Amino acid sequence: MDHTPRPNMPPLENFWMPFTANRQFKAAPRLLAAADGMYYTDIDGNRILDGTAGLWCVNAGHGRRKIAAAVERQLATMDFAPTFQMGHPIAFEFAAKLAAHAPGEGQARLDRLFFTGSGSESVDTALKIAIAYQRAIGQGTRTRIIGREKGYHGVGFGGISVGGLVNNRRVFPQIPADHMRHTLDIDRNAYSRGMPAHGLELAEDLERLVALHGAETIAAVIVEPMSGSAGVILPPKGYLERLRAIADAHGILLIFDEVITGFGRLGTPFAADYFGVIPDMMTTAKGITNGTIPMGAVFASRKVHDGLMHGPEHQIELFHGYTYSGHPVACAAGLATMEIYEEESLLSRAGELAADWEEALHGLKGHPHVVDIRNLGLVGAIELAPRAGAPGTRAYDVFVDCFHKGLLVRVTGDIIALSPPLTIEKEQIATIVSTIADALKRAA
Ligand SMILES: Cc1ncc(COP(=O)(O)O)c(C=O)c1O
């Protein structure tokens, strides 16, 4: 590759890049300059098919004029206003819009919205709400949170404590947490189409952790209903139902981290709808504004919300919030995003494409290095055998190769993860698969 400086290349040394091998990247940068529909354009003018919806967030495709217009209008009308002991209409309107899509019935309905600025903030907010709720109902000894190995819940201290990715954890202190085992079992479930058949018994880990710590010490259990960041790990059939039952039996709140699965990724508004299991809270971000303006939201049940609405009315019920909770410009972007999802039926589109998507991805079975293929909704993963002594390098090479051939994929370890915008067409699915197939042939 040619590394000579190009006239359109900015200085690279000042931006300390997140989750990036900074020195490797800056020696051979990949810079995206524009985006429209299903495509990015890099700084050299090459078109790149977006196989990852940016970072699992651009569900309605890029460059949506409606969102840009709404943001421009809101910026000109009111750029910022506080939401501490103050309010502005658009935050309430957006909460009501989201609430209309919320799963659950009666007191279990998840239509009480706490706004944040990101997925990590949503997670830490939900964990704090869980602990505060338990205390408010007289269960103040419940301060521990149960997560799961390989879980990803962002990078706040709460999120890394319940998360289960060692590199995100080993350097940092954590809040009291423990972990169930993850549900990835390639030996038994390789090449499952959709949800794997084996592994329901892993839900009993929650029962074991109750026996180990005592239910009276546990506030909540948090899981991604489908893990994205660790490489698309699916719940075995019946697993989430069982978690719900065990949590209920012990007074433990169930939190679904829907930062990736929220807003149509599986063909339903939320994974809770897809699996038919209603948690006590859902954490969201990303697709809430189509990735345009940073924002997140915790969907809490009426039961959890109402449990905290106690004490004298002049008293703040939850000492928590962010300067940008309910930011008017983010709310404008979110409202326009939800309107696009509704007008174009995007929250169900993954369901219509799922069979073709599954068929196309599983066509990569038997290609060089492939050891497993996983899919659900409009999510997919191709797991490769690692190179001896150099885990992760093979998938990374495939990622770089695909990029130079005009396709953006994501890699984690030796897994290639796919989650295109929900606006993808069938021919583009075919392009994704053929580009990966060619890259696999070239990969050593
Ligand atoms: C399930 C899950 N939770 C939380 C997060 C963190 O979100 P953010 O990067 O917006 O803080 C992510 C990000 O990928 C995620 O996938």
PDBQT file of the ligand as one rigid body, heavy atoms in Angstrom, charges set to zero:
ROOT
HETATM    1  C1  LIG A 501     -25.013  -3.728  23.792  1.00  0.00    +0.000 C 
HETATM    2  C2  LIG A 501     -24.266  -2.445  23.915  1.00  0.00    +0.000 A 
HETATM    3  N1  LIG A 501     -24.354  -1.729  25.035  1.00  0.00    +0.000 NA
HETATM    4  C3  LIG A 501     -23.717  -0.568  25.182  1.00  0.00    +0.000 A 
HETATM    5  C4  LIG A 501     -22.940  -0.058  24.178  1.00  0.00    +0.000 A 
HETATM    6  C5  LIG A 501     -22.220   1.235  24.379  1.00  0.00    +0.000 C 
HETATM    7  O1  LIG A 501     -22.746   2.230  23.612  1.00  0.00    +0.000 OA
HETATM    8  P1  LIG A 501     -21.917   3.595  23.380  1.00  0.00    +0.000 P 
HETATM    9  O2  LIG A 501     -20.732   3.230  22.555  1.00  0.00    +0.000 OA
HETATM   10  O3  LIG A 501     -22.911   4.493  22.678  1.00  0.00    +0.000 OA
HETATM   11  O4  LIG A 501     -21.548   4.113  24.713  1.00  0.00    +0.000 OA
HETATM   12  C6  LIG A 501     -22.821  -0.763  22.971  1.00  0.00    +0.000 A 
HETATM   13  C7  LIG A 501     -22.002  -0.234  21.873  1.00  0.00    +0.000 C 
HETATM   14  O5  LIG A 501     -21.730  -0.913  20.905  1.00  0.00    +0.000 OA
HETATM   15  C8  LIG A 501     -23.501  -1.985  22.845  1.00  0.00    +0.000 A 
HETATM   16  O6  LIG A 501     -23.398  -2.720  21.733  1.00  0.00    +0.000 OA
ENDROOT
TORSDOF 0
